[in-house]
Structure formats: C-alpha cells, structure tokens
Amino acid sequence: QVHVVESGGGLVQAGGSLRLSCTASGRTFSSYAMGWFRQAPGKGREFVAGLSKTGSSTFYADSVRGRFTISRDSVRKTVYLEMNGLKPEDTADYYCAANSFWKGATVSAFDYWGQGTQVTVSS
C-alpha cells in the first residue's frame, strides 16, 4: 500500500508564491514517478507538473511552465511544487500522485493519490 500526503496549501495574493510538499511511503521513495494535478470547482482534474522516477525528466503543463517548479528531495523523501507568480486561475485543490514509472501526464497514468490541499489565489 502506498500512502501519499500533500501539505502546504493556503491563501495567497496574486503574484505571490507557495510551496506544496508531498510524501509517498510504502516503498523506496526513489521508486516512484510523481505528479501534481489540480482540480478547480466545477472542472476536471488536470495535470500540472511531473517528475520521472530518476528525477532526470520533468514535465509541465503549458499554463504553469516558467512559473512552477517540481523537484525531489530524496533525503527528506519529499516532492515539492514551487509555485511563483500565482494567478487567480491557479485556484484549485492540488493533488499529488505517484506511480511505479512515468506513463504520461494523465490522471489514469497514476495509481496512488493524496487527499489534496487547497490553494486559493486572491486578485
């Protein structure tokens, strides 16, 4: 069983920054490809950023490229999503996901999910 937990959400003004954290337990941390998704009210869950199992490859949605950065700290067994230049349209519940290997930037490509953390960006 893989347990995924996110933290770090909150309320921030437009133009501000937040850092989300995610831990995945159950196997050796470096065995997972990781992804961040988000879901705004009334909308479907969409891909935000991803990281291959080795950490050698990163992937971003066009809407966040250049503003968000995904990274892994293997010592702390944590994946981060650094969000800068936040916009009101970034408001959503953010979910961390894990999978044995990188299969793609889709919801169906990840087997393990956290409960989500809320991010609200005020204008």
N, C-alpha and C positions, 0 to 999 in steps of 0.2 A: 504494500500500500504506500502510495506517495502522498505526502501531505504538503500542500502549497499554501503559504500565508503571505499576504501583502500588508504593507503598512505605509504611512507617510502622506496620505491624502489630507485635504483640508480646503480652506477658503483662501483665495489669493486674488489680488487685483490684477487686471490686465497688464501685461508687461512683466509680471513677476515670475518667480521661479519656485519650483517644488521638486523634491526628490522622493520618488517612490522606491521602496525596498521590497524584496521578495526572497523568501527562503523556501527551499524544496528539500524535504527529508525523505528518507526511505531507502535510498541507495547512495553510492558515492556521488556527491554533488556534481562533479565534473562529467557524470554520465548523462546529463540532460541537455537537450536543446531547450532554450527558454524563449518565451514570447510575452509581450504585453499587448493586450487588447483593451478596447473601451466600448462602452455602450451608453449612449445618451438617451434621455427619456423619449420613448416612442420610436426608437430606432433600433436597428440590428447591431449586433456586436461586430466591431471592425478591428482589423489588425492595426497596430501602432508601430511596434518595433520587435525585432527578434535577434537571437544570438545562437550561432551554431554550437554544437556540443564542445568543440575545442576552443570556441571563442575567437576563431580566426576570421569568421564572417559575421557581419551584422547586416540587418535588413530594416528598412524604414518605409512607412507609408509616405507618399508624396506630401501629404498635408503636414507632416511633422519633421521632415528631413531638414536638417540645418538648425532646428530648434531643440530637438530631443536627442538624447544620447543614451544608449543601452550599454551596460558594462557589467562585468562579473568580478567579484572578489572571492576567489577560491578559498582563501584562508578563513574568511568570515562566512563562507558558504551562502553568499547573498548576491542577488542580481539587482541592479539599480536601473531606474529610469530617471535620468536627469532631464527636467523639463524647464526650458527657458523661453522667454518671450511668450508667455501664455496668453491665449486669446479666449474670449467668452465661448467660442465654438469648441474649445477643448474641454468644456464642462461635460463630465460623464462619470460613470463608475468605471474604474480601471481594474482590469483583471490580469493576473499573472498566470501563465500556463507553462507546463513542462511536458516534454516528450522524450522518448529514448534517442531520437535523432531528428534532424531537421527535415521535415516533409513539405514545408511550404507555409505561406503566410495566410492560413485559413483556420477557422475555428475547428474544422474537422481534422486538422493535422496535429492537434494536441489532445492528449489523453487525460491530463491531470490539470485541474483548475483550482484557484483560490476562490475565496468568497467575495473578493472585490474591495476596493477602497474608493471613497468618493472624492472627486476633485471638482471644486466649483470656482470658476473664474468670473469675477465681477467686472463690469465695464465702468 
